[in-house]
Amino acid sequence: MVYRDSASACDHQQRGSATRAPQDQARLAQLSGWLASLSEPAWLVGGALRDRLAGRHFADLDVVVAGDPTVAARGLADALGGSFATLAADRGVIRVGWPGTNWQAQTINVDIAQQRGASLLEDLQSRDFSINALALPLTPSALAWLYDIPATPPATITTPPEMALIDPLGGLADLAERRLRLASAAALREDPLRILRGARLVAQLGLMLPDATRIAAAQVARRIPEVAPERVTAEMLAMMAAPRATTALRALDALAALTVVVPPLSDCRGVTQGSLHYWDVFEHTLEVADYIDQTVALLEAGMLPDAPASPQLDPATQRVGHPLSLNFGGHNREILEHLRQPLGEGRTRLDLLKVAALFHDIGKPATRVDDEGKVRFPGHPEMGVAPTRATLRTWQLGQRARRYIPAIVQFHMRPGQLAGPQGVSDRALRHYFRDTGDVSLDVAVFSIADHFAVYGPTPLTAFWFAHYAIVSDLVRRYYEEPEHVIPARLIDGNDLRQHFGIQPGPRMRQILDQVHAARIDGILSTRTEALAMVSQLITVEEEST
């Protein structure tokens, strides 16, 4: 079975050490100084407290104050040398940015909120889930405990005796039993977006969904479109960017919300595929998101000094050995750096590649053909582009993301179509890189994950190996033979003006495109040949008029 432990590895990396680092000491001193200046009580709440109880690392902090959050935020910003801004004026939330202080030297956000209701108890009772309805009075000793993260998660979830944990809804017990229980019967009705947040918590913490939570979500899920689109989009992007995205998607489906957020997926459920496929279209779609993370983990493993050899096909079994690593022609580092480039919405190419997994096969239900038991989906990538764009418009994604994701959908089958009887030709590669453009490498990585998700629990077959060999060669030649796979244009607009008097406009673009197409097809190889072709094109134009 292919390596499926990347999420566990990620969790391990996120856990801290029992030995407090020097930057933590400075952090504690700054926070303690701020606490001493407060005239009103303050409590730690939310994800940082929940994750610390579970022995997990955390980043951002959520604080509730009884007094004016603006005053508290100004004081904290001064103490930390950070900035502050209103995050949610209607809920009295101020965000303080604490630059360069977390474990990746990125900004930590400290959200300071005004206590809702007449008491802290009312505030906690108004929250989404019991595991988030916990509070801890902020004191220097509480802060010391907060940052003293154990090297491994505790066997039992408890707090030190001196920690006066406030737990009116039994959230600590639910966290220990790994249950996602609603804080109140009205929690989801008050804000349907909490369904998406709940699915993300299920994946992050390995929680179970009690029947009461499922039933309540099913009654409310249809109201998710009433929520501000930017809030829904932010939750979906955060869900897809995190490890275990497939687990979160399955939880979202169990809460009756996945096809509300991604309507085209509803038609994919139960659509059977050809003999190669283990899963139907719907299940295959969910698996691909997980396999993208695994592909990245295998590429990272391939960069280690003692990385095992690239997977090889066993002629006797026609199966591939366990791929403890992948090697894309020795260019893993370049590929990973490419995938980590920012691409709008505060997300990277890799984040949006996982979003594209949700849409890549939505064209299959409309194109399914069963020819005497041979199931095919001709043209399904192109068919999926329009509904993908429609859904992304609903999400109100930015333009770059709205271009990127449909492009992955449109071209995701192309790497598998490259090989001919004599292997992958220069001409085939040139056409591939011309058509896919900026997403060429992204599509290549996506196709590896897509092929992983074909054969179910045992995906490593001759079929997978052949595809892996194509993609690895594609990446190698992209970096090592650019003149063969992405040929430069032989002439430009200046040449057309100087030699033929052609001015900028549609005619110039058409001629340049025709000449470059001939270059890609291998018909032209020199500037002289390109200029001669332009002369021929002009002659044909004149003779036809």
Salt bridges, closest charged atoms under 4 A:
ASP11 OD1 - ARG56 NH1 3.60
ASP11 OD2 - ARG244 NH2 2.91
ASP24 OD1 - ARG27 NH1 2.37
ASP51 OD1 - ARG50 NE 3.18
ASP51 OD1 - ARG56 NE 4.00
ASP111 OD1 - ARG95 NE 2.71
ASP123 OD2 - ARG116 NE 3.74
ASP123 OD1 - ARG127 NH2 2.82
ASP128 OD2 - ARG197 NH1 3.44
ASP174 OD1 - ARG179 NH2 2.68
ASP174 OD2 - ARG181 NE 2.70
GLU190 OE1 - ARG194 NH1 3.66
ASP191 OD2 - ARG231 NH2 2.72
GLU226 OE1 - ARG223 NE 3.21
GLU235 OE2 - ARG197 NE 3.51
GLU235 OE1 - ARG200 NH2 3.05
ASP253 OD1 - ARG269 NH2 2.97
GLU283 OE1 - ARG250 NH1 2.48
GLU287 OE1 - ARG4 NH2 3.41
GLU287 OE2 - ARG250 NH2 2.81
ASP290 OD2 - ARG4 NH2 2.75
ASP293 OD2 - LYS354 NZ 2.89
GLU300 OE2 - ARG340 NH2 2.52
GLU334 OE2 - HIS331 ND1 3.14
ASP361 OD2 - HIS284 NE2 3.49
ASP361 OD2 - HIS360 NE2 3.18
ASP361 OD2 - LYS364 NZ 3.20
ASP361 OD1 - HIS380 NE2 3.16
ASP361 OD1 - HIS412 NE2 3.30
ASP426 OD1 - ARG477 NH2 2.05
ASP426 OD2 - HIS484 ND1 3.81
ASP435 OD2 - ARG414 NH1 3.05
ASP435 OD1 - ARG434 NE 2.93
ASP438 OD2 - ARG349 NH2 2.84
ASP442 OD1 - HIS338 NE2 2.75
ASP442 OD2 - ARG349 NH1 3.21
ASP450 OD1 - HIS284 NE2 2.77
ASP450 OD1 - HIS360 NE2 3.39
ASP473 OD1 - ARG476 NH2 2.86
ASP473 OD2 - ARG477 NH1 3.67
GLU480 OE2 - HIS331 NE2 2.86
GLU480 OE1 - ARG476 NH1 3.37
GLU481 OE2 - ARG476 NH1 3.33
GLU481 OE1 - ARG477 NE 3.40
GLU483 OE2 - HIS484 NE2 3.59
ASP495 OD1 - ARG527 NH1 2.87
ASP513 OD1 - ARG489 NH2 3.56
ASP521 OD1 - ARG427 NE 3.34
ASP521 OD1 - HIS431 NE2 2.36
GLU541 OE1 - ARG507 NH2 2.65
